[in-house]
């Protein structure tokens, strides 16, 4: 099992039946590639509520769930589930016992990015000092390079896969360059 197959492991010994694993993957894209989708607790008061976020280029998803020994998952979709850009779906999963344990109900909320994000998740400029420090909502940075440095290596992670990034740089004063990071035109 690879690290990308994020498995959510549940412990329900005191409450009855539960899930052993829960895994989401995107449906195949035009190139035939399917990607794992991270699953995380929803942060709500509901103890068995989980959320997942699809990138804009992920048109749908498949849920794979496995119940504890002596239990089975009911209500699991038997095929892929499509979701429109900018939309979300909440799917209930019920785990019932084949051995008399109490059942459990889980909720998985899946959202798909709208495709309009132009934010970066991270930005690093090797060998440079940037002001302000990286902030996802900031589009312009002052970049300070050593006078002996002629090349700036820019590394970034986009917030939503499929985004294009453009960089404009200009000499603003000797030894100081301004970099503007945003959507490609």
N, C-alpha and C positions, 0 to 999 in steps of 0.2 A: 504494500500500500504506500503510495507516495505522500509527501508532506502536503501536497495540494488537495488531497482528498480529505478535507477537514471533516473529521468525524466528531460529532457531539455525543459524548458518552453520558448516559443518564444513570442515576442511582435512585431506584424507587422501592427499595426493600421494605420501607415502612409504609408505603402508600399502595402497594399492589403492583399491577402490571405497568410496564413502561417500555420505552424505546431503548434499545441497546445502541443503535447508531441512526444518524440522520445525515443524508448527503444530498446535495443538489448539484446538478451540472447543467450547463446551457445546452440547448439543442445545437446541432451542427450548423455552422455558418456556410457560406457559399463555397469555401475551400474544403469543407468536410470536417472542420475542427470543432470539437466540443470542449468547453472549458469548465473546470470546477468553479463553484460559486460558494463564497464564504457564508457560513451560517453562524449567527451570534444570538445570545439572549437579547430579547427586545428591550429590556430595561424597564418594562412595565411591571405592575404589581402581580400580574399573572405568572405563576412559577413555571409554567410549561409553554410560554410564548417565545417564539424565535422569529428572527428577521433575516432576510437575505436581500442583497442589492445586485441586480443585473446591470451590466454595462449597456449602453445604447445599442451596440451592435449584436447583443444577445437577444434574439427574437422570442425565445421561450426557454423552458426549463423542464427537467425531469427530476422528480423526487424519488430517492431510494431510501427506504426506512426498514430497519430490522428490529423486531420486538425481542424482549427478554425470553428466555426459555419458559415454555408453558403459556405464552401469550402470542397474539397475532395482531397485525395492523389491519384495520378496516378503514375504508374511505380514502385509501391511497389511489391517486389517479393512475389509470392503467396505460396512459400514453402521455406524450409531452403536453405541456400547458403553454399556450401562447399568451403574450402580454404586450399591449400597445406601449409605445414610448411615453414616458411620463405617468404611466398608470401603476396601480398596485393591486394585488390579489391577496386575500387571506384564505388559507386552506386549513380546515380542521382535520386532524388525524386522531382517530380513536384507537386505543390499544385495549383489547379485551382478552380475557383469560380463557385458556382451555382447561384450567385446573382450579377454578373457583376464586381466584384473586380478584380484588376490586379493579374495575376498568380505569383508564386514565385518558384524558383528552388533551391534545397538544394543538397549538395554533402556529402556523408558519406564514408570516407575512412576507410576500415577495414584491419588490418594487423594481421597475425598470427606469433607468435614467432617460430623461427627455431628449438628450443629445444636444442640448444647448449650453452645456457647461464649458467654460473656457479657463477654468482654474487648474492650477498645478497642485499635485499632492506633495511634491518635494522639488527643491531646486538647490543645486550645489554648483559652485563655480570654483574649480580646482585652482589653488594658488592665488585666490582673490579674497578680498574682504568686501562684503556687501552691506549696504546700509539702505533701508533697515534690514535686519535679519529676515530670513524667509518668512513670509506670511501668505497663505493661499489667496487672499483678496488683493494683495499688492501687485501692481502691474509694472512699476518702474523702480529700479534700484540704482543707487550710485555704486559703482564698482571700482575698487582701489586695487591696482596691480603694482608689483615691485617694478621699478624702472628697468630692470634687466629682463623682465618678462615680456615677450612679444605675442604669445599665444594664450588665449583663454579657452579652457575646456569647460563646457557647460553640460551638466548632467541633470535631467529632470524626469519626473514621473507625472504623467497626466492624471487628472482626477477620473476621467472616463476614457476607456480604451477607444481608439479611433479618432481622437482629437489630433489636430495638426497644430504645431507650435511655430511661431515666427519670432525672430529676435532681431532687433534693430540696435545698433551700437554706434556711438559717435564720440569723438574726443571733445570733452567739454572744457577741460583745462589740461595743461601738461600734467601727466601722471594720473589723470582721472577720466574715466569713461562712464557713460551712462548706458545701461542696458534696459530695454523695454521688452517685457515678456508678455505675450498675449496670443490671441488666436491668429492663425496664419491668414493672410489675405490672398 
